[in-house]
Amino acid sequence: MSAGRTDSSDGLLGNSFEAQVRQSYSDAEAAKILRAYTYAVERLEDEADRHLRAANVLLDQRADAVVVTAALLIPPHQQGDLSAHEIKSLFGDAMSDLVVRASDEGILAPGTEVHRMQDLRRWLTSISVDVRTLVLRVGLRLGALEGLAEGTESGNQDGDQKDIAQETMDLYVPLADRMGMGALRTRLEDACFRLLQPAVHAEMTRSIESIRKQDQICLSLLEDGVTRLLEQRGVDATVQSRTKGLYSIYRKMCRLESSLDDVMDRIGLRIIVPSIEACYQVLGLLHTRFRPVPGTFDDYIGFPKENGYQSLHTCVYPVPDISIKPVEFQIRTEAMHREAEYGVAAHWLYKNREGARAEDRRQLEELCQLLPESDEGFDFDAFLDRLHRRIRDDRLVVFRDQRHHVRLPANTTVRDLGRQLVGPNEPETHVRINGTCHSPDYLLRDGDSIDFAVLERENDSFSLETMDAQA
């Protein structure tokens, strides 16, 4: 080991890393992680801090001990300084397999579309076998990207950096989003934004800086006021301020064709409470104390997002004497907060491990099904379009009856719904929406109530039970 490294906390890792490891894991798990750290530092020498950035990222993400250990072993393995055979003899077959599987990247290497398809299929299959492979790949990619964005990584041409960033935006970001790793997704997006559009990123940074002081004053006053309000009402809660990621702000401005001041959820507060009942109690208190912004309430507890995200969202006008800027509140339980911030990376902490992994594999296998069965005529851009639409499209909620609801893509018509339920060759379909019969071209809206009992096709009808099974 390099002299003085374990005695210094000045580097990226060092004493602070060791202390966090010992605090976060059992004695046996911590010993394994620190043993991997020793081997990695010995082989990487002066480059250790740069290469081991991903281990720190994943430790902060509350990833399990196996993932953090693998993150320490992958850099020397990729450098050719630690063989798979050595890893197997030191840490076992399973660790060696995971390191090898997560080390194989480069899916967008130049080549024919058939080769690209084969690489992509192999890549997606590897992460569906063990979801920890995805967590590792995301952590490793984030460590590399942030190093490139900060200028601490060397040996990459500008074109190479942009290729890495674009690949990340295309594939890693939607997968991190799908698997609930919200904190890592935001950091991936911001690092890619800085590399892909440096001038726009710099301008956005300057714009945010010019209003940051006002935002911080507003957030500080609001955090104090809401904390006192909840204490007075006897509500046990943790109140946290939050700011939206730079790229998320930019994307919303582009989508809405709006200015920075018009992004209502640029700043906000999270209120974390012990129970679902308390979430709705706090919502009522906020709407009583502050003036809600019409049309900004979303109930992701009653109607979770497809990646499992749950929270109540509402925007209010909070501090009129200081700022007329609306502020968003996110109200959730501690379990919902862990899921939103860490997702699959931290399932080992609070879910049944085998059950959680089975569910995570199921989600990844669904994504693998987006690939065509044949490599012939594969269109990579079309695949990415399907992936992003599957994960990121705005969704609306329609009610199948008083007890059932379903999320559908925005701009879904009755005809689209009929095709989804009864097949591509369904004839003209009519359905009763909010008590009124509508034509196949009716555009479904958020909150519509659908009476499936009158969904008909020629000489046939479909029961509600059949619809539920197919939807």
Order of alpha helices (4+ residues) and beta strands (2+ residues): alpha-alpha-alpha-alpha-alpha-alpha-alpha-alpha-alpha-alpha-alpha-alpha-alpha-beta-alpha-beta-alpha-beta-beta-beta-beta-alpha-alpha-alpha-alpha-beta-beta-alpha-beta-beta-beta-beta-beta-alpha
